[in-house]
Amino acid sequence: MGRRTLVAVARPDGRYDCRIAHWGVDADPIAQSRPFGTGLTASAALSAIDATYEQFVVLDRSVRTYAVCWLDPTLSALDDIVLARTADPESFRTWWVDRKNKACRALDSGGCDPATVRRTLLVSLRDRASSVHCPDDASFLRGDR
């Protein structure tokens, strides 16, 4: 199974050169990815991400990793995501998959409505991640937040 990752490399002009990896990245995100787009605004880079991605990696003064978390418990809206900053992508992903599976089962059992399940997922993300960002707000890309 692939581990799609979008890598955004900051340029001095405030734009990003983006790269894509289908099998994830670790120590060397540049070598483990291929070109995807150059000179993109932060908003344009973020708009390329949907629930088919597992990670978003930003290379600027440091390397920041964000897990792409699909909030939609009905599994129909690919753009219903948030980006959760994590220092340990592997354990975070394991936790998130388990949390999401439980949420989907709760919805399937008929005990909850989709909006409630989605809100619960978002709260648990905010409790677990160092920061959570909506992809329609690129301000978090300006500096290490």
C-alpha angles and dihedrals in degrees: 000000000000125000102209112205130182113209117200114196112198117230125206090249092062095256128111137235106212128209131184131216124189096196101042129254136252129160098006113029092175096054092043095054141056130225116281105166140340133219095014122163116239089253092052092050091051093047089062091065123091136151092289088074123081100193144019115203122193120199113195125114086339139005114267122186125202125187114224104230120195108212101183106106091192089062093225108102108070092184094057095101142126129198115235118197114226137170092204109046096176099055091038091054091050090050093046095049090051092047092048093048091052091049092051091049090051089053092047092052089061095237096115140035121236095250092054092047091049092050090049091051091050093050091050090050092051089051093050107035126068088233138355124209136186112229092232091069112065094177092103089067091068101089133337107309 
